[in-house]
Amino acid sequence: MTQPLVLHRPALRPVALAAMLALSGAALAQPQAAEPEASLPPVTVSSSGLQLGADDMTTPVTVLEGDDLVRRREATLGETLNSEPGITSSHFGAGASRPIIRGMDGPRVKVLSDGAELHDASTISPDHAVVSEPLLATQIEVLRGPSALVYGNGAVGGVVNVLDGKVPTAIPQKGYEGSAELRAGTGAREGAGAFALTGGAGHLAIHVEGVARDAGDYRVGKGWAPDGEATRKVSGSFNRTDTGSVGLSWVGDSGYLGAAYTRQTAKYGLPGHNHGFEGCGALGNRLVCGADEDEDGHDHEDEEHGDVPVVDLRSERLDIRGELRNPFAGFSALRLRAGVTDYVHDEVEDGAVSTTFKNKAYDTRIELQHEPVAGFKGVIGLQTSERKFSAEGEEAYVEPTVTRRTGLFILEEYRLGDWRFEAALRHDRQTAEAQTSGIERSHNGTSASLGAVWRFTPGYQLGASFTRASRAPTAEELYAQGLHMATSTYERGNADLRSEISHNIDLSLKKTSGDTTFGVSVFHNRVRNYIYGRTLDELDGLQLLQYSQANATFTGIEGQVRQRLNRHVGITLFGDVVRARLEDGGLLPRIPAARAGLRLDGNWNAWDGQIEWVQVARQNRVAEFESATPGYGMLNLGVSYSGTWARGTPWQVYLKANNLTDRLAYAHTSFIKNAAPLMGRNVTVGVKVAF
């Protein structure tokens, strides 16, 4: 497989990016003879634990809703969030992409569905899809850093909470409400449609929703010639997904209780799959590969450019959600989130199932919010889950496992004048049992966080937090043993891994009102016993990964500053950078490259639009056996028109164009960056109606 040419262009240095954001904010915030101040609308963060506004949070939070969410939505959760400061994606073709927060991914980033953990197989491998449908999301929240510890001892990177309407929480005023949307894209000849409908009377409400998506192999930017082939389509990058849900709730004056059944089926390809590695194994710390032919005389070299394996996925989930306000004296709310998941996906090669992955899980979360006591307001809770995971077939590199987790947590806040203080404490116990070998490992961990927000002058606030977080190793990190062809690795677990201990400092400065608004955050995260796949050997593109531990540090800055030029036009400068290294000076693999961008937005009557340039630096800070990735620039455009019909029914027509210059670009965070570059020029048009 050919390696991309490394372009020697000036890199975006962390100090330079910090200076740009800080100086821009300071300069633009000077008094101006402009029109009256424009304040940002308040946004409630559901995953904050205390239903706080985004400006009350002690650590940075991103909330996508309304038109912003419509503009950013893509086929996967990772690509939807990829352009937000501090967030990138794992990018594994078009069917699988998981969010990466501040350089941390996999089990360090929790993905929630309205506060309940999603149980799929995406934390096990980047080629496994996240079973969350962006087209059905009503709001997406991202909490950065380990301060999200109230959602589990693994959330040291952050939390992504996807809100939806599958369980009704209120009776529609007119008896019904809903929406419908159609969209089409040129990059992969994608067609998608979504609908949602809620109806109710008395105390009962019912909700139905669904999405259908059909996208072919996508085209990349100009100049791609894999192995000398004159093609611009990534073979096996198609994605076909169907999602449906039905929910029923009892709604009263004091709260609600409801349930929803969701089923998702998907078929998507796995680009970069290499059958040439079949028969390879590990001999000590070296890779060895057998003869080109297996026992039945089949030559796998002939299959390297043959049919791409296909993931055939089915996920069924039952969600139970409820809230009771003022349940008894001294407490203002009791909340319940519970779910049962039955997940399975087959990896199909040449029409036959080669490997089957199964994940059967349940999770329960109970929160009890108390009334203020001596000025303290907070929530206490219990969370428990069990996951039974198994893999059977050619790529069953992890034996069947059962993982049980139980956690107790408390979150408290105290307000004093212009100050808000926050403290959280959580204790977890995890037991991971390997079913075949009978090995069982238990880990206990205590996490704590302290934070404060100071509104030192109207419209300005300074935030700081310190977190000590514990993360137990996953069953895959403990017990993996075998060939994983999707990522071209042979993985070996380590049953003696200890818990990670993360110490994180986060500082942020915001201006939330006026013609100039900005938010800048810096963080330093020191992780003791950081678990990572250390490459011991490489043979013809196959890497031997040993799950190991070492002390590591993650340091970075992220932010954006917006200047309103007049009533209709504004300009935004944004960017992020993260640096990660081991204590011995070694670098960690697949760390995102630095980014900076400039966005011009405008609105006039019913029109709304924006155009932006995003520059991604080359990434030559690479780990051993890892190749550098060239930088690139992308020009993106979006425009929408909103209106209403005679009876007041709102509708919107939108167009967005990504990578207008058709630039060939590679994602350094991807295991298959050379086999599946980013999509080339893609124009999406859509229409959405709410009623």
MOPEDA-V125094 format. One line per field, one symbol per residue. phi: phi as a letter, one per 40 degrees, with the letter a starting at -180 (. if undefined). burial: 1 if it has 16 or more other ideal C-beta (glycine too) atoms within 10 Angstrom, else 0. Layout:
phi=???
burial=???
//
This chain:
phi=.cccccccbdcccdcccccdccccccccccdbcbcdcbccccbcccccgbfccdccccbcbbbbafcccccccbcbcccccdccdgbbbcfbgccbabcbbfgbafccbcbbbfgbccbbbcccaccbcccbbdcbccabbbbcgcccccbhcccccibbbbcabcbcbacddcgaaaaaabaabccbfcbaaaaaabbaagbbbbbbaaabbbbccccbcchcacfgccabbccgccabbbbaabbbbbbbcbiaaaaabbbbbabacbcgcbccccgcabbgbbcbbcccbcccgccccccdbcccdbcbbbbbbbbbbaabcfcadgbcabbbbaabbbbaabbbbfgbccabbbabababbbbbcccdbfgcbaababbaaabbbabbhcbccbcdbbbbbbbbaabbbabagcbbbaabaabbbbbbbccccgcbbbbbabbaabaabbccadgbabbaabbbbbbcccccccbdaicbccbfbbbbcacbcbccbbbbbbbabbbbagcbbaabbbabbbbcgccaccccaaafgcbcbbcbbacabbbaaaiabbbccacbbabbbaiaabbbacccgcbccfcdccbaabbbbaaafccaaababbbbccbbcbccgbccbccabbbbaaaabbabcdcgccaabbbbbbfccfccbbcccccbdccaccccdabbbabbbba
burial=0001000000110100110111011001100000000000001010111101011111111111100011111111111111111111111111111111111111111111111111111111111111111111101111111111111111111111111111111011000011101010101101011111111100001111111011111111100101000001011111111011101110100011111101010111111111111111010000100000000000010010000111101010101111110010001011111111101111111000001111111011101111000000111110111111111000111111111010101111110000011111111111011100000010101011111110100011101011101111111111110111111111111100101111010101111101111111111011111111111110000111111111011111111111110000010111111111110000011111111110101110000111110111111011100101111101110111010000000011010111110111111111111111111111010101100
//
